[in-house]
């Protein structure tokens, strides 16, 4: 555990001095397991935890351990607040569940609790982004991260963080949205980006992008920027149908306006109607299509710089319910759009 005392915890968490440190330790361990290890990797976390636990004073830690410890705590502090408040409102004992309230200290209103949780979650999400940026910028100081599954996961996509995603597709909660849609982004890269540029170019770009040290040429960097645009728009279009759906023991449920409310701002907002959802899906598809054509134009203009371009003739089939192809792809990629229906999209 990366905290030993209540005083140190209070430097990173918006809690009162009366907090019982023993009662919050379980939440700290939960946060470290679920929100630190997935990003640092088990080996690097264990090394840091071992060194910190063994140190009589934090000042004796190495500079790399001190810096990483601070970055991790910036995540842990607000995330502990987010999780612990849900349990701190009541105390469970022999008499059952009791509300913790006195004449001088009243329980906060529900909307105040929700606002408190939401703000702490936002701060924790931003801190996770900073942790990833820190590790990436200082990866030579943390070889255990370079060999971890966490590093492999981080490097697996062209768009590697919520902060980068926010620059491509601004939204209210870009960090949360990025992690919610990340699995769909993998589908987009493998099924759409690969088809767009071909196996040779895609594999070459991936190999360089996933290396510890990236060595893109100027033209490859420009191509990657364009491909990220395609990926961002397609990811949003393909993810929207899944974002307000939950599958649990009750089956498949959809969020209602009242169920969606989590704080004052969201309480004034309801689930988008189908026409609004279809419109944003369609606009995202249109933007992805425009950037796809931009990619092909760029590759045509720099064909001599990219092994594998132009593409050899390939036949593309399409579900009749989705749309019909007006012209097949050959000698350089996308030439004509296909007819669309039901909000579908194909890289044609």
C-alpha positions as CSV (number, residue, x, y, z in Angstrom):
1,X,0.0,0.0,0.0
2,X,1.4,3.4,-1.0
3,X,0.3,5.3,2.1
4,X,1.4,4.6,5.7
5,X,-0.2,7.5,7.5
6,X,-3.3,9.5,7.6
7,X,-1.4,12.7,7.3
8,X,0.2,11.8,4.0
9,X,-3.2,10.6,2.7
10,X,-4.7,14.0,3.5
11,X,-2.1,15.7,1.2
12,X,-3.7,13.9,-1.8
13,X,-7.3,13.3,-0.7
14,X,-10.1,15.8,0.2
15,X,-10.9,14.2,3.5
16,X,-11.2,15.6,7.0
17,X,-8.5,15.1,9.7
18,X,-11.0,13.1,11.7
19,X,-11.0,10.3,9.2
20,X,-10.1,6.9,10.6
21,X,-7.1,5.8,8.6
22,X,-7.7,2.1,9.5
23,X,-11.2,2.2,8.0
24,X,-10.0,3.6,4.7
25,X,-7.1,1.2,4.1
26,X,-9.3,-1.4,2.4
27,X,-10.4,1.3,-0.1
28,X,-6.8,2.3,-0.8
29,X,-5.9,-1.3,-1.5
30,X,-8.9,-1.6,-3.8
31,X,-7.9,1.5,-5.7
32,X,-4.3,0.5,-6.1
33,X,-5.3,-2.9,-7.4
34,X,-7.9,-1.6,-9.9
35,X,-6.5,1.8,-10.9
36,X,-2.8,1.7,-10.4
37,X,-1.6,-1.8,-11.3
38,X,-3.4,-1.9,-14.7
39,X,-1.4,1.2,-15.8
40,X,2.0,0.5,-14.1
41,X,2.0,-3.2,-14.4
42,X,2.3,-5.6,-11.5
43,X,6.1,-5.8,-11.5
44,X,6.7,-2.1,-11.4
45,X,4.0,-1.6,-8.7
46,X,5.4,-4.4,-6.6
47,X,8.9,-2.9,-6.8
48,X,7.7,0.5,-5.8
49,X,5.5,-0.9,-3.0
50,X,8.3,-3.0,-1.6
51,X,10.8,-0.1,-1.7
52,X,8.3,2.3,-0.1
53,X,7.3,-0.2,2.6
54,X,10.9,-1.0,3.5
55,X,12.0,2.7,3.7
56,X,12.0,4.2,7.1
57,X,11.6,7.6,5.5
58,X,10.4,8.6,2.1
59,X,13.4,10.9,1.7
60,X,15.6,7.8,1.4
61,X,13.8,6.6,-1.7
62,X,15.5,6.9,-5.1
63,X,14.4,9.8,-7.3
64,X,12.6,7.5,-9.7
65,X,10.6,5.9,-6.9
66,X,9.8,9.3,-5.4
67,X,8.5,10.6,-8.7
68,X,6.5,7.5,-9.5
69,X,5.1,7.4,-5.9
70,X,3.8,11.0,-6.3
71,X,2.2,10.3,-9.6
72,X,0.4,7.2,-8.2
73,X,-0.8,9.0,-5.2
74,X,-2.3,11.8,-7.4
75,X,-4.6,9.0,-8.7
76,X,-5.2,7.2,-5.4
77,X,-6.2,10.3,-3.4
78,X,-9.3,11.4,-5.4
79,X,-10.2,7.8,-6.3
80,X,-10.3,6.9,-2.7
81,X,-12.7,9.8,-2.1
82,X,-14.8,8.6,-5.0
83,X,-15.2,5.1,-3.6
84,X,-15.0,5.6,0.2
85,X,-17.8,8.2,0.4
86,X,-20.4,5.6,-0.6
87,X,-19.4,3.5,2.4
88,X,-18.7,6.4,4.8
89,X,-22.3,7.6,5.0
90,X,-23.2,4.6,7.2
91,X,-21.5,2.5,9.8
92,X,-22.3,-1.2,10.3
93,X,-22.2,-2.8,13.7
94,X,-24.1,-5.0,16.1
95,X,-27.0,-2.7,15.8
96,X,-27.1,-2.9,12.0
97,X,-26.5,-0.1,9.6
98,X,-26.5,3.4,11.2
99,X,-26.3,6.8,9.7
100,X,-23.2,8.7,10.9
101,X,-24.7,12.1,12.0
102,X,-24.5,14.5,14.9
103,X,-26.3,17.7,15.9
104,X,-23.4,19.8,14.7
105,X,-22.5,17.7,11.7
106,X,-25.4,16.8,9.4
107,X,-25.3,14.3,6.6
108,X,-24.8,16.0,3.2
109,X,-27.6,16.2,0.7
110,X,-27.6,13.5,-1.9
111,X,-26.8,15.9,-4.8
112,X,-23.8,17.2,-2.8
113,X,-22.5,13.7,-2.4
114,X,-22.9,13.0,-6.1
115,X,-21.1,16.3,-7.0
116,X,-18.3,15.4,-4.6
117,X,-17.9,11.9,-6.2
118,X,-18.1,13.3,-9.7
119,X,-15.4,15.9,-9.2
120,X,-13.1,13.4,-7.5
121,X,-13.6,11.0,-10.4
122,X,-12.7,13.7,-12.9
123,X,-9.6,14.6,-11.0
124,X,-8.6,10.9,-10.8
125,X,-9.1,10.4,-14.5
126,X,-6.9,13.4,-15.3
127,X,-4.3,12.0,-12.9
128,X,-4.3,8.6,-14.7
129,X,-3.6,10.5,-17.9
130,X,-0.7,12.3,-16.2
131,X,0.6,9.0,-14.8
132,X,0.6,7.5,-18.3
133,X,2.3,10.5,-19.8
134,X,4.9,10.5,-17.0
135,X,5.7,6.8,-17.6
136,X,5.9,7.3,-21.3
137,X,8.2,10.3,-21.0
138,X,10.5,8.5,-18.5
139,X,10.2,4.9,-19.7
140,X,14.0,4.5,-19.7
141,X,13.9,4.9,-15.9
142,X,11.3,2.2,-15.6
143,X,12.4,-0.9,-17.6
144,X,9.8,-3.0,-15.7
145,X,7.1,-0.9,-17.3
146,X,8.5,-1.5,-20.8
147,X,8.3,-5.3,-20.4
148,X,4.8,-5.3,-18.8
149,X,1.4,-6.2,-20.2
150,X,0.4,-2.7,-19.1
151,X,2.9,-1.2,-21.5
152,X,1.8,-3.5,-24.3
153,X,-1.8,-2.5,-23.7
154,X,-0.9,1.2,-23.7
155,X,1.0,0.9,-27.0
156,X,-1.6,-1.3,-28.7
157,X,-3.6,1.5,-30.3
158,X,-2.6,4.5,-32.4
159,X,-4.7,6.8,-30.0
160,X,-3.1,6.0,-26.7
161,X,-4.9,8.2,-24.1
162,X,-8.1,10.1,-23.3
163,X,-6.2,13.4,-23.6
164,X,-5.1,12.6,-27.2
165,X,-8.7,11.4,-28.0
166,X,-10.1,14.7,-26.7
167,X,-8.0,16.6,-29.2
168,X,-9.5,14.5,-32.0
169,X,-13.1,14.3,-30.7
170,X,-13.8,16.8,-27.9
171,X,-16.5,15.7,-25.4
172,X,-17.7,16.4,-21.9
173,X,-15.8,13.5,-20.4
174,X,-13.1,12.5,-22.9
175,X,-11.1,10.4,-20.5
176,X,-14.0,8.3,-19.4
177,X,-15.3,8.1,-23.0
178,X,-12.0,6.9,-24.3
179,X,-11.7,4.0,-21.9
180,X,-15.3,3.1,-22.4
181,X,-14.8,2.9,-26.2
182,X,-11.3,1.6,-26.3
183,X,-12.3,-2.0,-27.2
184,X,-14.3,-0.7,-30.1
185,X,-11.3,1.3,-31.2
186,X,-9.3,-1.9,-31.5
187,X,-12.1,-3.3,-33.8
188,X,-11.9,-0.1,-36.0
189,X,-8.1,-0.4,-36.4
190,X,-8.1,-4.0,-37.3
191,X,-11.2,-4.1,-39.5
192,X,-11.3,-0.6,-41.0
193,X,-7.9,1.1,-40.8
194,X,-6.1,-2.1,-42.0
195,X,-8.5,-2.4,-44.9
196,X,-8.0,1.2,-45.8
197,X,-4.2,1.3,-46.1
198,X,-3.5,-2.4,-46.7
199,X,-1.7,-5.0,-44.6
200,X,1.8,-3.9,-45.5
201,X,1.5,-0.2,-44.5
202,X,-0.7,-1.1,-41.5
203,X,1.8,-3.7,-40.2
204,X,4.8,-1.3,-40.7
205,X,3.1,1.5,-38.9
206,X,2.1,-0.7,-36.0
207,X,5.5,-2.2,-35.6
208,X,7.1,1.3,-35.3
209,X,4.3,2.6,-33.1
210,X,4.5,-0.2,-30.7
211,X,8.3,-0.1,-30.4
212,X,9.8,1.3,-27.2
213,X,11.3,4.1,-29.3
214,X,9.1,5.2,-32.2
215,X,10.9,6.1,-35.5
216,X,8.3,7.4,-37.9
217,X,9.4,9.4,-40.9
218,X,7.8,12.8,-41.5
219,X,5.4,11.3,-44.1
220,X,4.5,8.4,-41.8
221,X,3.8,10.9,-39.0
222,X,1.4,12.8,-41.3
223,X,-0.3,9.6,-42.3
224,X,-0.8,8.6,-38.7
225,X,-2.4,11.9,-37.9
226,X,-5.0,11.4,-40.6
227,X,-5.6,7.8,-39.6
228,X,-6.2,8.8,-36.0
229,X,-9.0,11.1,-37.3
230,X,-10.6,8.2,-39.1
231,X,-10.3,6.0,-36.1
232,X,-11.7,8.6,-33.7
233,X,-14.8,9.3,-35.7
234,X,-15.5,5.6,-36.5
235,X,-15.0,4.6,-32.9
236,X,-17.6,7.1,-31.7
237,X,-20.0,6.0,-34.5
238,X,-19.7,2.4,-33.7
239,X,-19.7,2.8,-29.9
240,X,-22.8,5.0,-29.5
241,X,-25.3,2.1,-29.7
242,X,-23.5,0.4,-26.8
243,X,-22.9,3.3,-24.4
244,X,-26.3,3.5,-22.8
245,X,-27.0,-0.2,-22.7
246,X,-26.2,-2.4,-19.7
247,X,-26.2,-6.2,-19.6
248,X,-26.6,-7.7,-16.1
249,X,-28.6,-10.3,-14.3
250,X,-31.8,-8.4,-15.2
251,X,-31.0,-8.8,-18.9
252,X,-30.5,-5.8,-21.2
253,X,-31.5,-2.4,-20.0
254,X,-31.3,1.1,-21.4
255,X,-30.7,4.2,-19.2
256,X,-33.7,6.4,-18.7
257,X,-33.5,10.1,-18.2
258,X,-34.0,9.7,-14.4
259,X,-31.5,6.8,-14.2
260,X,-28.9,8.8,-16.0
261,X,-28.9,11.7,-13.5
262,X,-25.7,11.7,-11.4
263,X,-25.4,15.3,-10.4
264,X,-27.1,18.7,-11.0
265,X,-25.8,19.1,-14.5
266,X,-26.8,15.6,-15.6
267,X,-30.1,15.8,-13.9
268,X,-31.1,18.4,-16.5
269,X,-30.2,16.1,-19.3
270,X,-32.0,13.0,-20.6
271,X,-31.1,10.2,-22.9
272,X,-30.9,11.3,-26.5
273,X,-33.7,10.3,-28.8
274,X,-33.1,8.0,-31.7
275,X,-33.1,10.8,-34.3
276,X,-30.3,12.7,-32.4
277,X,-28.3,9.5,-32.0
278,X,-28.7,8.6,-35.7
279,X,-27.6,12.1,-36.6
280,X,-24.4,12.1,-34.7
281,X,-23.6,8.6,-35.9
282,X,-24.2,9.7,-39.5
283,X,-22.1,12.9,-39.1
284,X,-19.3,10.8,-37.5
285,X,-19.4,8.4,-40.4
286,X,-19.3,11.3,-42.9
287,X,-16.3,12.8,-41.2
288,X,-14.6,9.4,-41.1
289,X,-15.3,9.0,-44.8
290,X,-13.9,12.4,-45.7
291,X,-10.7,11.7,-43.7
292,X,-10.5,8.2,-45.4
293,X,-10.5,9.9,-48.8
294,X,-7.9,12.3,-47.4
295,X,-5.7,9.4,-46.5
296,X,-6.0,7.8,-49.9
297,X,-5.2,11.1,-51.6
298,X,-2.1,11.5,-49.4
299,X,-0.9,8.0,-50.1
300,X,-1.5,8.5,-53.9
301,X,0.7,11.7,-53.7
302,X,3.4,9.9,-51.7
303,X,3.1,6.4,-53.1
304,X,6.9,6.1,-53.6
305,X,7.4,6.6,-49.8
306,X,5.1,3.8,-48.7
307,X,5.9,0.2,-49.5
308,X,2.6,-1.6,-50.3
309,X,0.9,1.3,-52.0
310,X,-1.1,1.4,-54.3
311,X,-3.1,-1.6,-53.2
312,X,-3.6,-4.5,-55.5
313,X,-7.1,-5.1,-56.7
314,X,-9.4,-6.5,-54.1
315,X,-13.0,-7.5,-54.0
316,X,-15.2,-6.1,-51.2
317,X,-18.6,-7.5,-50.4
318,X,-21.3,-5.8,-48.6
319,X,-24.5,-6.9,-46.8
320,X,-27.4,-6.0,-49.0
321,X,-29.2,-4.6,-45.9
322,X,-26.4,-2.2,-45.3
323,X,-25.7,-0.8,-48.8
324,X,-24.5,-1.6,-52.3
325,X,-21.1,-0.9,-53.6
326,X,-21.0,1.4,-56.6
327,X,-17.4,0.7,-57.5
328,X,-14.9,-1.7,-56.1
329,X,-11.5,-0.8,-54.7
330,X,-8.6,-1.1,-57.0
331,X,-5.1,0.5,-57.6
332,X,-5.1,2.9,-54.8
333,X,-8.0,2.4,-52.5
334,X,-11.2,4.4,-52.1
335,X,-12.8,5.8,-55.3
336,X,-16.5,5.9,-54.7
337,X,-18.9,6.0,-51.8
338,X,-21.5,3.3,-51.4
339,X,-25.1,3.8,-50.9
340,X,-26.0,4.0,-47.2
341,X,-29.0,2.9,-45.2
342,X,-29.7,2.2,-41.5
343,X,-26.7,4.4,-40.5
344,X,-24.1,2.0,-41.7
345,X,-20.6,2.7,-42.8
346,X,-18.0,1.0,-45.0
347,X,-14.6,2.2,-45.9
348,X,-15.2,2.5,-49.7
